Amino acid sequence: MAAVTIRNLSEEAHRALKVRAAQHNRSAEAEMRAILEAAVRPEGRLRLGTALSEMSRKIGLANADVEALEQARDTRPAEPMHVA
């Protein structure tokens, strides 16, 4: 687990952080972790795997369909383009 040091934090910001932490019944350190997690990993972010799974369910794609596509796929290396 990584450790982070925050330097030159204003007294006002530090006080506000402590107040906010107390309002959420957690330590200032736990509050900072929560703030950072929310900033870099928002709940509404697009999760590609989840989105693809939902799309395939909507169109009725089943595992057997995916397997059939895999078997029919051309696995030969692609030929380079020839420019005239």
N, C-alpha and C positions, 0 to 999 in steps of 0.2 A: 504494500500500500504506500502510495506516495505521500510525502509531507510537504507542506507549502508554508512559507513565511511571508507575511504581508508587512512591508515596511512603510513608514510615513503615512499611516492611517490617521486621519484627523481625530482629535478628541471627540468632536461632535458625532462623527460617524461611529466611533467606538461606543460612545454612550447610546446612540440610537440602536446599534446592534445588540447591546446588552438588554435594552428595553424590549426589542423585538423578540429576543431569545426568551426572556421571561414571559412574554405574552404567549409563547408557544410551549412553555414548560420544558425548555431544554437549555443546555449550556450555550455560551457564545460560540464555542467551537462547533457544536452540532448545528447551530443556526447557520454558521458560515458554510458548512458542508451542504445543508439543504438549499441555501441560496445558489451556491455554485452548481449543484446538480440540476436545479430548475433552469438555470441559465443556459447550460450547455446540453441538456437532455430534456427538452420540453415534452410534456405529455402528448401534445398534438402533432408530434413529428411523424413524418411518413416512414413507415417500416415496410421496406420493399417486400420481404417475404410474406408478411401479413396481407399486403395489398394484392399480391399475385394470387395468394391462396383464396382470398375473397372473390377475386375476379373469376377464377376457375370454377368456384362453387356456383356463382351466379349463372354461368353459361352451361353448367351441368357437366363439366369435365371431370372424369373419374380417373383413378390410377391406371385402369386398363387402357384408357385413351392415351395417357402419357407414355405408357409402355409401348403402345402401337406406334406412336410418333418416333420414339427412340429407335425402334427396330427398322422403320422405314427411312430413317435419316441416312444421308450419304456421308460416309465417314472418310472418304478419300480426301487427300489434301487438295486444297483449291489450286486451280491453275492460275499462274500470274497473268495479268492483263497484258495484251499486246497492243501497243500504240502504233497506229499507222503513220 
